[in-house]
Amino acid sequence: MNPAESLLNRFRQHAVRRLGTDYFCRRTALDIVARCEEMKLPILGIDGYFLTETTTHQPIEWILDLSKSPLDYDAARQFIEAGAALPLFYEFVLGTHEGNM
């Protein structure tokens, strides 16, 4: 298992899982960003979703592409905090190491 899979696996118990995808609440998403920073694990993207019992909705304004600056953990935190007043859940796309940027 690569470092990205291993990291997300540690937080999976806190996720809403749908069709094989993990969606994390704001607090857990911030914990994932902090752990990525400690591990120097690149974050390639974060998507915010509204989840209901029957739908998974991903508005285009809640997509953060960090592929050009995957070690910008402050931008990741700011993106998540910007949605603090909304009932968003977050999906992560992580790189496996700094060479994966």
N, C-alpha and C positions, 0 to 999 in steps of 0.2 A: 504494500500500500504506500503510495507516495505521500509526502508531507501534507499536501493540501487535503487529500482524502482523509488522512488520519486526523487532521485538525477538525474538519467538519464532522467527522464521526464522533468526536468528543462532545459536540454540542447537539447532536441529533436528538437526544432525549427531550430537548426543549423545542424541537421543530414541529411545525405542522407539515406533514408529508402528504403530497398529492402526486400521483402518477410518477413516483420515483424522484420527485424534486422536493428539497427541503426549503421551507420558508421560516425565517426566524423573526421573532419580535424585536423591537427596537433595542431593548436591554441586552439581549443575547447577541444581536448584530454588533453592538458596540464592543462586547466582550470578544467577539471573533476578530474585529479590527485590532484590538489591543494585542491579542495573541499573534496575529499576523505580523504586527510590528515587532514584537519580541523575537519572532523567528525569522524576521526579514523575508517573509513570504509575500510575494507580489499579489496584489488584488487587481485583477484585470477589469472587473466590472461588478456593479451592484445594481440590482433591479428591485424596485419597490412595487408591491402588489397589495390590492385590496382583496381580502378573502371573505367569502360568506359561506354558508352551508352548501350552496349549490354552484357558486361561481368563483373563478380566479381571474381578476381583472388587473391588467398591467397598463396603466396610463403612460404614454410616451414621455411625459415630463418627469417620470420617476425612473429614468435610466441613467446611470452614471458609467461612462466609459473611461476607465483609467488605463487603457492599454498603452498610452504614450507616457504615462507617469505612474506605473504600478506600485511604486513605493511611497506614494503620496497619501499617507495614512490620515493626515489632517483633512484632506479633501473627502476621504471616505467618511470620517466622523461627521464633518459638516453636512454632508448629504443626508446621513441618517438623522442627525439632529434637526435638519430642516423639516422633516416629516413628523416631529415629535407630537404635534397636536392632531395627527391623523392616525387612523387605525391601520397603518401599513405593516406589512411583513416583508422581509428582505431575502433575496436569493443572491448568492455569491458565485462569482467565477474567479477562481484562484489559479495562479501559476504554481508550478511545482518548486521553483527556486529562482534566484536572481537571473540565472542564465536563460530562463524561459520568458524573458520580456520581449 
